[in-house]
Amino acid sequence: MARIEGVDPARATGEIRAVFAAQAKRWGAPLLNHLVYARRPSIFRGARAMWGGLDASGLLDPALVALVNRRVAGHNGCVF
């Protein structure tokens, strides 16, 4: 559980709502870190831009990104 409460996904609007819907479709629910980022839309957009930039750069193989995400989730106690 995050120390900072995230936004209610049902009350999100625009691009944030679209991201939450895509996450729910892919993983069953919006990701907790994105719920917290969404408290400040400028931070949310920045975090999304970072991940989009990494994806677009081609510097990291998608399989490596998935492994790193799983490893970090495990360190954080998430059953990802």
MODELLER restraints for C-alpha pairs under 7 A, 6 or more apart:
rsr = mdl.restraints
at = mdl.atoms
rsr.add(forms.Gaussian(group=physical.xy_distance, feature=features.Distance(at['CA:4:A'], at['CA:36:A']), mean=6.81, stdev=0.5))
rsr.add(forms.Gaussian(group=physical.xy_distance, feature=features.Distance(at['CA:5:A'], at['CA:36:A']), mean=6.50, stdev=0.5))
rsr.add(forms.Gaussian(group=physical.xy_distance, feature=features.Distance(at['CA:6:A'], at['CA:35:A']), mean=4.46, stdev=0.5))
rsr.add(forms.Gaussian(group=physical.xy_distance, feature=features.Distance(at['CA:6:A'], at['CA:36:A']), mean=4.13, stdev=0.5))
rsr.add(forms.Gaussian(group=physical.xy_distance, feature=features.Distance(at['CA:6:A'], at['CA:39:A']), mean=6.54, stdev=0.5))
rsr.add(forms.Gaussian(group=physical.xy_distance, feature=features.Distance(at['CA:7:A'], at['CA:35:A']), mean=5.32, stdev=0.5))
rsr.add(forms.Gaussian(group=physical.xy_distance, feature=features.Distance(at['CA:7:A'], at['CA:36:A']), mean=6.48, stdev=0.5))
rsr.add(forms.Gaussian(group=physical.xy_distance, feature=features.Distance(at['CA:7:A'], at['CA:38:A']), mean=6.43, stdev=0.5))
rsr.add(forms.Gaussian(group=physical.xy_distance, feature=features.Distance(at['CA:7:A'], at['CA:39:A']), mean=6.01, stdev=0.5))
rsr.add(forms.Gaussian(group=physical.xy_distance, feature=features.Distance(at['CA:9:A'], at['CA:17:A']), mean=6.83, stdev=0.5))
rsr.add(forms.Gaussian(group=physical.xy_distance, feature=features.Distance(at['CA:9:A'], at['CA:20:A']), mean=6.79, stdev=0.5))
rsr.add(forms.Gaussian(group=physical.xy_distance, feature=features.Distance(at['CA:20:A'], at['CA:30:A']), mean=4.94, stdev=0.5))
rsr.add(forms.Gaussian(group=physical.xy_distance, feature=features.Distance(at['CA:23:A'], at['CA:29:A']), mean=6.06, stdev=0.5))
rsr.add(forms.Gaussian(group=physical.xy_distance, feature=features.Distance(at['CA:23:A'], at['CA:30:A']), mean=5.01, stdev=0.5))
rsr.add(forms.Gaussian(group=physical.xy_distance, feature=features.Distance(at['CA:23:A'], at['CA:31:A']), mean=6.76, stdev=0.5))
rsr.add(forms.Gaussian(group=physical.xy_distance, feature=features.Distance(at['CA:24:A'], at['CA:30:A']), mean=5.10, stdev=0.5))
rsr.add(forms.Gaussian(group=physical.xy_distance, feature=features.Distance(at['CA:34:A'], at['CA:44:A']), mean=6.92, stdev=0.5))
rsr.add(forms.Gaussian(group=physical.xy_distance, feature=features.Distance(at['CA:37:A'], at['CA:43:A']), mean=5.87, stdev=0.5))
rsr.add(forms.Gaussian(group=physical.xy_distance, feature=features.Distance(at['CA:37:A'], at['CA:44:A']), mean=4.71, stdev=0.5))
rsr.add(forms.Gaussian(group=physical.xy_distance, feature=features.Distance(at['CA:38:A'], at['CA:44:A']), mean=5.14, stdev=0.5))
rsr.add(forms.Gaussian(group=physical.xy_distance, feature=features.Distance(at['CA:70:A'], at['CA:80:A']), mean=6.48, stdev=0.5))
rsr.add(forms.Gaussian(group=physical.xy_distance, feature=features.Distance(at['CA:73:A'], at['CA:79:A']), mean=6.99, stdev=0.5))
rsr.add(forms.Gaussian(group=physical.xy_distance, feature=features.Distance(at['CA:73:A'], at['CA:80:A']), mean=6.13, stdev=0.5))
